[in-house]
Amino acid sequence: QPTPTSESDPTGFITGTYNNYDKPADRAYIYAVDASNPTDLWRFVIINIPQPPAGGGESYAVMEPFSIELPPGTYRLFAWSEDGSDYVAHATTLGGWQTVTVTADETKANINLWPPDSRYCARFAIPASPDNLFAGTTPNCGAAIRGVLLEPPTDAFYIDVYAVAVNDPTKYYKTSISQELDGSFPVYELLVDPGSYEIYAYADETDYGWGYAPDGDNLNQVNVANNSTILSDANLNPHISANKCHGFDMPDSPDGTYSGPIATGLVPCDDNNNPLWNRQPAQQLTTVELAAGTSQAYNLDGDSDTTNDIQFTDNGGQLQIQIQNGTRLYRGLGPNYAHDNGCPRAWEENQADFTTTPYIITVTDLCVYTSQGNLAELNISLVATTDTSFEFSFTTTLYTPNTSQ
């Protein structure tokens, strides 16, 4: 029986709602038990549950108010349907069992009891009811990886999040999170076995991607030691940051639903994540026809600049590039350039001076440091070659220094 309370003892109240769905039980037992010793101090009330109206449809939500009078103390609340088939509790969305502290002559309102959130495992054990009418529960969650999306999208309604085993990419766990009414996305939770995982997320019908990359540039793995592990800060960075300072390539999702988006157009930034270069729109595609033994020179800074930066030459069946006027050439090689991560990033890695010796073209992506102090990215496509001529096309994307720093 509950600990007796004399008429003169001060009391307080806890009020809220019992919430459940599609539960046909006639009544529910609601318990408030002492947070430290559930059998020492406790109270309960029995509420009647309205039944769904005849012909009212398959789904019926129960939101029934309750009120419990009880001595001052710190309590946890839970409830069972009368037939013992379902329980609800006052818990956080991440599966923790909340406490409620009541003082004399105080009413703690809006203490609502819900079933375990379908997105999260209930990470607490409900004890047997103090009157022994209902058995307790035992959580069976496994380890948990949790986090939030950094720079979440504004035009996607749900996100699929994957934990992929590092040693066996065919082993993965998946969950989905949906956009809230205020446009935000909730914390995700993945329940996994112990091991090492990479975490990826994809937005439906978009090319957005996120991954566990704390520095924004390199995907890292998370390590789950045992079934009691809870990693609560596995936050996911976008595969391209909003300022284009950081990014990484994404793999395809392990179930084949999503193609991994590629990080393009990244630029180097200062320590405050301010871009050092401004990326201009690509210039129109230009087709060049070179007769045998002839040359064609171009400036890459725009119509106002008449200084030529680059010269193409057909030299006996070889297409040669000559850098003009002391400007420099970066040859577009290496992993960070393979996916069009941007000329400035390529420029940071390596540069070479080809002003004295023509560069015979062997790749199709080039970075040129122009006479005006800009960077120009050339994407060259050979159209046709014969014994007497070369025909090729190229686009140019110009990067100008960010002078607003």
C-alpha positions as CSV (number, residue, x, y, z in Angstrom):
1,Q,0.0,0.0,0.0
2,P,1.1,3.6,-0.5
3,T,2.8,5.3,2.4
4,P,0.0,6.9,4.4
5,T,-0.3,10.7,4.5
6,S,-2.1,12.5,7.4
7,E,-4.7,15.2,6.6
8,S,-2.3,17.8,8.0
9,D,0.7,16.8,5.9
10,P,1.4,19.2,3.0
11,T,1.0,17.9,-0.5
12,G,1.4,18.9,-4.1
13,F,0.0,17.8,-7.4
14,I,1.3,16.3,-10.7
15,T,-1.0,16.8,-13.6
16,G,-0.7,15.9,-17.3
17,T,-2.0,13.5,-19.9
18,Y,-1.9,9.8,-20.5
19,N,-1.1,9.4,-24.2
20,N,-1.4,6.2,-26.3
21,Y,-2.7,5.0,-29.7
22,D,-5.0,2.3,-30.7
23,K,-5.2,0.9,-27.2
24,P,-8.6,-0.7,-26.4
25,A,-8.2,-1.1,-22.6
26,D,-10.9,0.4,-20.5
27,R,-8.7,1.8,-17.8
28,A,-5.1,2.7,-17.1
29,Y,-3.1,2.7,-13.8
30,I,-0.8,5.7,-13.4
31,Y,2.0,5.5,-10.8
32,A,4.2,8.1,-9.3
33,V,7.1,6.4,-7.5
34,D,9.9,7.8,-5.4
35,A,12.9,8.2,-7.8
36,S,15.3,6.6,-5.3
37,N,13.1,3.8,-3.8
38,P,10.0,3.0,-5.9
39,T,8.5,0.9,-3.1
40,D,9.0,3.4,-0.3
41,L,6.9,6.3,-1.4
42,W,4.3,6.1,-4.2
43,R,0.9,7.0,-5.3
44,F,-1.4,5.9,-8.1
45,V,-4.6,6.8,-9.8
46,I,-6.9,4.9,-12.1
47,I,-8.3,6.7,-15.1
48,N,-11.0,5.6,-17.6
49,I,-9.9,5.5,-21.2
50,P,-12.4,6.7,-23.8
51,Q,-13.1,4.1,-26.4
52,P,-13.0,4.8,-30.1
53,P,-16.4,5.6,-31.5
54,A,-18.1,3.0,-33.6
55,G,-17.1,3.4,-37.3
56,G,-14.5,6.0,-36.2
57,G,-11.7,4.6,-38.3
58,E,-8.7,2.3,-37.5
59,S,-6.6,4.8,-35.7
60,Y,-7.6,6.3,-32.4
61,A,-5.4,8.5,-30.2
62,V,-5.9,8.5,-26.4
63,M,-5.0,11.8,-24.6
64,E,-6.6,11.5,-21.2
65,P,-5.9,14.0,-18.4
66,F,-4.9,12.8,-14.9
67,S,-4.0,14.4,-11.6
68,I,-2.1,12.8,-8.7
69,E,-1.9,14.3,-5.2
70,L,1.2,13.3,-3.3
71,P,3.7,14.4,-0.6
72,P,6.7,16.6,-1.6
73,G,9.5,14.6,-3.2
74,T,11.1,13.6,-6.4
75,Y,9.2,11.1,-8.5
76,R,9.2,9.1,-11.7
77,L,5.9,8.4,-13.5
78,F,4.7,5.5,-15.6
79,A,1.4,3.8,-16.4
80,W,0.1,0.5,-17.6
81,S,-3.1,-0.2,-19.5
82,E,-5.3,-2.4,-17.3
83,D,-4.6,-5.5,-19.3
84,G,-0.9,-5.0,-18.9
85,S,-0.2,-5.1,-22.6
86,D,1.2,-1.5,-23.0
87,Y,3.0,1.0,-20.9
88,V,3.7,4.8,-21.1
89,A,6.1,6.9,-19.1
90,H,7.3,10.5,-18.6
91,A,10.6,10.3,-20.5
92,T,12.8,12.3,-22.8
93,T,12.7,11.8,-26.5
94,L,16.2,10.2,-26.3
95,G,14.9,7.4,-24.0
96,G,15.8,8.7,-20.5
97,W,13.3,8.4,-17.6
98,Q,12.6,11.9,-16.4
99,T,12.2,12.9,-12.7
100,V,9.6,15.3,-11.4
101,T,10.2,17.2,-8.2
102,V,7.1,18.4,-6.3
103,T,7.1,20.8,-3.3
104,A,4.2,21.5,-0.9
105,D,1.2,23.3,-2.3
106,E,2.7,23.2,-5.8
107,T,1.2,21.8,-9.0
108,K,3.6,20.4,-11.6
109,A,1.6,20.6,-14.8
110,N,2.1,19.2,-18.3
111,I,3.8,16.0,-17.1
112,N,2.8,14.0,-20.0
113,L,3.2,10.2,-20.4
114,W,4.0,8.7,-23.8
115,P,4.8,5.3,-25.1
116,P,8.5,4.8,-26.1
117,D,9.4,7.0,-29.1
118,S,9.5,4.8,-32.2
119,R,12.8,6.6,-33.2
120,Y,14.6,5.8,-29.9
121,C,14.9,2.8,-27.6
122,A,13.6,3.3,-24.0
123,R,16.9,3.2,-22.1
124,F,15.5,2.6,-18.7
125,A,13.8,-0.3,-16.9
126,I,10.4,0.4,-15.4
127,P,10.2,-1.5,-12.1
128,A,7.3,-3.7,-11.2
129,S,4.4,-1.6,-9.9
130,P,4.6,-1.2,-6.1
131,D,1.2,-3.0,-5.8
132,N,2.6,-6.0,-7.9
133,L,-0.2,-5.7,-10.4
134,F,2.3,-5.2,-13.3
135,A,5.7,-6.7,-14.0
136,G,8.6,-4.4,-14.9
137,T,10.3,-3.9,-18.2
138,T,13.9,-4.6,-19.3
139,P,15.5,-2.4,-22.0
140,N,17.2,-4.3,-24.8
141,C,18.8,-1.5,-26.7
142,G,22.4,-2.3,-27.5
143,A,24.9,0.4,-28.0
144,A,23.7,3.8,-29.3
145,I,25.2,6.4,-31.7
146,R,23.5,9.8,-31.6
147,G,24.0,13.2,-33.2
148,V,22.5,16.0,-35.1
149,L,22.8,17.2,-38.7
150,L,25.1,20.3,-39.0
151,E,23.8,22.7,-41.6
152,P,20.5,20.8,-42.1
153,P,18.6,21.3,-45.4
154,T,15.5,23.5,-45.7
155,D,14.0,21.7,-48.7
156,A,14.1,18.0,-47.6
157,F,11.4,16.3,-45.5
158,Y,13.3,13.3,-44.2
159,I,16.9,12.0,-43.9
160,D,18.1,8.5,-43.9
161,V,21.1,7.9,-41.6
162,Y,23.4,4.8,-41.8
163,A,26.0,3.3,-39.6
164,V,28.2,1.1,-41.9
165,A,30.7,-1.4,-40.3
166,V,34.2,-0.5,-41.3
167,N,35.4,-4.1,-41.6
168,D,32.2,-5.3,-43.4
169,P,30.4,-2.7,-45.6
170,T,27.6,-5.2,-46.1
171,K,26.7,-4.9,-42.4
172,Y,24.9,-1.6,-41.6
173,Y,22.2,-0.1,-39.5
174,K,19.7,2.5,-40.7
175,T,17.3,5.0,-39.2
176,S,15.2,7.9,-40.6
177,I,14.5,11.3,-39.1
178,S,11.8,13.7,-40.3
179,Q,11.6,17.4,-40.4
180,E,9.9,19.0,-37.4
181,L,7.1,21.6,-37.7
182,D,9.7,24.4,-37.1
183,G,11.8,23.1,-40.0
184,S,14.5,21.6,-37.8
185,F,15.6,17.9,-37.6
186,P,15.7,16.0,-34.4
187,V,18.6,14.0,-32.9
188,Y,19.2,10.7,-34.7
189,E,19.9,7.5,-32.9
190,L,21.3,4.3,-34.3
191,L,21.3,1.1,-32.2
192,V,24.3,-1.0,-33.2
193,D,26.4,-3.9,-32.1
194,P,29.9,-3.1,-30.7
195,G,32.4,-2.3,-33.5
196,S,33.8,0.5,-35.7
197,Y,31.4,2.4,-38.0
198,E,31.3,5.2,-40.5
199,I,28.2,7.3,-40.3
200,Y,26.5,8.8,-43.4
201,A,23.2,10.5,-44.1
202,Y,21.3,11.3,-47.3
203,A,18.4,13.5,-48.0
204,D,15.5,12.1,-50.1
205,E,15.4,13.3,-53.7
206,T,18.3,15.6,-53.3
207,D,22.1,15.5,-53.7
208,Y,22.7,16.4,-50.1
209,G,24.9,14.3,-48.0
210,W,26.4,14.3,-44.4
211,G,29.0,12.3,-42.7
212,Y,30.9,12.0,-39.4
213,A,33.8,14.2,-40.3
214,P,34.7,16.4,-37.3
215,D,37.1,18.6,-39.2
216,G,34.7,18.9,-42.2
217,D,37.2,17.5,-44.6
218,N,37.9,13.8,-43.7
219,L,35.5,11.1,-42.8
220,N,36.2,9.5,-39.5
221,Q,35.0,6.3,-37.9
222,V,33.2,5.9,-34.5
223,N,34.2,3.1,-32.2
224,V,31.6,1.4,-30.0
225,A,33.2,-0.6,-27.2
226,N,30.2,-2.5,-25.8
227,N,26.5,-2.7,-25.5
228,S,26.4,0.0,-22.8
229,T,28.2,2.6,-25.0
230,I,26.2,5.7,-25.8
231,L,28.0,8.1,-28.2
232,S,26.0,11.3,-28.0
233,D,28.0,13.7,-30.1
234,A,28.4,12.0,-33.4
235,N,27.3,15.1,-35.3
236,L,27.3,15.0,-39.1
237,N,28.9,17.6,-41.2
238,P,27.6,18.4,-44.7
239,H,29.6,17.0,-47.6
240,I,30.0,20.6,-48.8
241,S,30.0,23.3,-46.2
242,A,27.9,26.4,-46.9
243,N,31.0,28.6,-47.3
244,K,32.7,26.0,-49.6
245,C,35.7,25.8,-47.2
246,H,35.2,22.2,-46.2
247,G,34.0,19.1,-47.9
248,F,34.5,15.4,-48.7
249,D,33.2,12.8,-51.1
250,M,30.4,10.5,-50.0
251,P,30.1,6.8,-50.7
252,D,27.0,5.2,-52.1
253,S,24.5,4.1,-49.4
254,P,25.0,0.4,-48.5
255,D,21.5,-0.5,-49.6
256,G,21.9,1.1,-53.0
257,T,19.2,3.7,-52.4
258,Y,21.5,6.7,-52.8
259,S,24.5,7.6,-54.9
260,G,27.2,9.3,-53.0
261,P,27.4,13.0,-53.8
262,I,30.8,14.5,-54.7
263,A,32.3,17.6,-53.1
264,T,32.9,20.1,-55.9
265,G,33.9,23.8,-56.0
266,L,35.7,23.8,-52.7
267,V,38.0,26.8,-52.0
268,P,40.8,27.4,-49.4
269,C,39.8,29.6,-46.5
270,D,41.5,31.5,-43.7
271,D,41.4,30.4,-40.0
272,N,38.0,32.1,-39.6
273,N,36.5,30.1,-42.5
274,N,36.4,33.1,-44.9
275,P,37.1,32.0,-48.5
276,L,40.4,33.3,-49.9
277,W,39.1,33.1,-53.4
278,N,35.8,34.1,-55.1
279,R,34.6,31.6,-57.7
280,Q,33.2,33.2,-60.8
281,P,30.8,31.5,-63.2
282,A,32.4,29.4,-65.8
283,Q,33.1,31.0,-69.2
284,Q,31.3,29.7,-72.3
285,L,32.7,26.6,-73.9
286,T,35.3,27.6,-76.6
287,T,36.3,25.4,-79.5
288,V,39.8,25.7,-80.9
289,E,41.0,24.4,-84.2
290,L,44.8,24.4,-84.8
291,A,46.3,23.7,-88.1
292,A,49.6,21.8,-88.1
293,G,52.4,24.0,-86.8
294,T,50.2,26.9,-85.7
295,S,49.5,28.4,-82.3
296,Q,46.6,30.2,-80.6
297,A,47.0,32.3,-77.4
298,Y,44.3,33.4,-74.9
299,N,44.0,35.6,-71.9
300,L,42.0,34.1,-69.0
301,D,41.1,37.2,-66.9
302,G,38.4,38.6,-69.0
303,D,37.8,41.0,-71.9
304,S,39.5,44.0,-70.1
305,D,42.8,42.2,-70.0
306,T,44.7,41.9,-73.2
307,T,47.7,40.0,-71.7
308,N,47.7,36.4,-72.9
309,D,48.2,33.8,-70.2
310,I,48.3,30.5,-72.2
311,Q,49.2,29.4,-75.7
312,F,48.1,26.2,-77.5
313,T,50.4,24.8,-80.2
314,D,50.1,21.9,-82.7
315,N,53.7,20.7,-82.9
316,G,54.0,17.8,-85.2
317,G,50.9,15.9,-83.9
318,Q,51.4,16.9,-80.2
319,L,49.2,19.4,-78.5
320,Q,51.5,21.7,-76.4
321,I,50.6,24.3,-73.8
322,Q,52.9,27.2,-73.3
323,I,52.4,29.5,-70.2
324,Q,53.0,33.1,-71.1
325,N,54.5,36.1,-69.3
326,G,55.9,34.4,-66.2
327,T,52.5,32.9,-65.1
328,R,52.5,29.4,-63.6
329,L,50.7,26.2,-64.3
330,Y,49.5,23.5,-61.9
331,R,49.0,20.2,-63.5
332,G,45.7,18.8,-62.3
333,L,46.7,15.5,-60.7
334,G,46.1,14.0,-57.3
335,P,43.2,12.8,-55.2
336,N,41.9,16.2,-54.2
337,Y,41.6,17.3,-57.8
338,A,40.2,14.1,-59.2
339,H,36.6,15.2,-58.3
340,D,36.8,18.8,-59.3
341,N,37.5,20.1,-55.8
342,G,38.4,23.4,-57.3
343,C,41.5,25.0,-58.8
344,P,42.5,26.9,-55.5
345,R,42.7,23.6,-53.6
346,A,44.8,22.0,-56.3
347,W,47.0,25.1,-56.4
348,E,47.7,24.8,-52.7
349,E,49.1,21.3,-53.2
350,N,51.6,21.7,-56.0
351,Q,52.7,24.2,-58.6
352,A,55.2,24.1,-61.5
353,D,56.8,26.7,-63.8
354,F,56.2,25.8,-67.4
355,T,57.1,29.3,-68.8
356,T,60.3,28.1,-70.5
357,T,59.3,24.6,-71.7
358,P,56.0,23.8,-73.4
359,Y,53.9,21.4,-71.4
360,I,52.7,18.5,-73.6
361,I,49.1,17.8,-72.6
362,T,48.4,14.5,-70.9
363,V,45.5,15.5,-68.7
364,T,42.4,17.5,-69.3
365,D,42.2,19.6,-66.1
366,L,44.7,22.5,-65.6
367,C,45.1,25.3,-63.2
368,V,46.8,28.5,-64.3
369,Y,47.9,31.4,-62.1
370,T,47.3,34.3,-64.4
371,S,49.2,37.5,-65.0
372,Q,46.5,39.4,-63.1
373,G,46.9,37.4,-59.9
374,N,43.8,35.2,-60.5
375,L,43.5,31.5,-60.7
376,A,41.9,29.9,-63.8
377,E,40.7,26.4,-64.0
378,L,40.7,24.9,-67.5
379,N,38.7,21.8,-68.4
380,I,39.9,20.7,-71.9
381,S,38.2,18.2,-74.1
382,L,39.9,16.9,-77.3
383,V,37.3,16.8,-80.0
384,A,39.3,15.4,-83.0
385,T,42.9,15.0,-84.1
386,T,44.3,14.4,-87.6
387,D,47.7,14.5,-89.1
388,T,47.2,18.1,-90.0
389,S,45.2,19.6,-87.1
390,F,43.9,19.5,-83.6
391,E,40.4,20.4,-82.6
392,F,39.6,20.8,-78.9
393,S,37.3,22.7,-76.6
394,F,37.7,24.2,-73.1
395,T,35.8,26.0,-70.4
396,T,37.5,28.3,-67.9
397,T,36.4,29.0,-64.3
398,L,38.1,32.0,-62.8
399,Y,38.9,32.5,-59.1
400,T,39.6,36.0,-58.0
401,P,41.2,36.9,-54.6
402,N,38.8,37.8,-51.9
403,T,39.8,41.3,-51.1
404,S,37.1,41.8,-48.4
405,Q,39.3,40.0,-45.7
